Amino acid sequence: MKQLQRQQAFESWFQSPLGRAVFRDQQDRVANLTQSLTGARQLVVGVSHDLPLAANSDFTQRMRTTPIWTSGLSDNVVVCRSEELPFPSESMDLVVVHHAQDFSGWPHQVVREASRVLRSCGYLVMVGFNALSYWGLCKLVSRDQKAPWCGRFMTRFRLEDWLNLLESEVEHAETGFFRPPLKNEQTLDRLRILEGREPAQRVMPGGAYYCLLAQKRVLAPTDRRRYWRPAKVLPLPAAGPVSARVPRPIIRRSANVRPFNRPGEPRS
């Protein structure tokens, strides 16, 4: 299944009872993480413009991206690929990546682009399927290529490593939706008891998805140019010509050594 088809199937899956339950849980967790954040610009990078996250955050301008153009898109929706965001570097105060890395052939590039458009000290929220969970086990044993199993399941530890390489510090990490992937809506409602924080974490190894909050720690570049003062040149007299004559060696005679007399000369 191609990337665009997988994204469309995933968008349709969110309209099912199971998908709606997962998305409501994600909305609550993202809202709790971003309720104290404020700034000028917010960007949500997702697989659909019909899945609003952080819609009530305290940001002046809220934008979203979608990989597929449809009629009736609002002015704040930008059609683009998650691997190539058409925004200047360091232009966003908050970036929320919602499953875009799960349905991309280059998930690391998705994270890199999100970090690029994020300004220094800005915040990044990552939401994706958790491989270390009951859902991740179902993906391993299932041959079903439909949504959501056609997506890429990763561990939050892998995302944390990527963010550390991009000079971002993870401040909060958690998993959510501890219910099994059942299609019956009534059964899902009865299993809400598993969503309690303490009991669920003791019984289940991890929730269906991870939710990370990281802050970009890249410092502003400093000007390292050195300002040199012009050196003062002092006039010096020119040196004279060097003679090519080799001085004769000086031979010193000892007082106890008599000079050598040539034949016929009187001895001294």
Secondary structure, DSSP 8 states (H G I E B T S, - for coil): --HHHHHHHHHHHTTSHHHHHHHHHHHHHHHHHHTT-EEEEEEEE-S-TTS--STT-EEEEEEEEESS--TT--TTEEE-BTTB--S-TT-EEEEEEESTGGG-S-HHHHHHHHHHHEEEEEEEEEEEEBSSSHHHHHHHH----STTTTS--B-HHHHHHHHHHTTEEEEEEEEE--S-----HHHHHHGGGGGSHHHHHHHSS--SEEEEEEEE--------------------------------------TTS-----TTS---
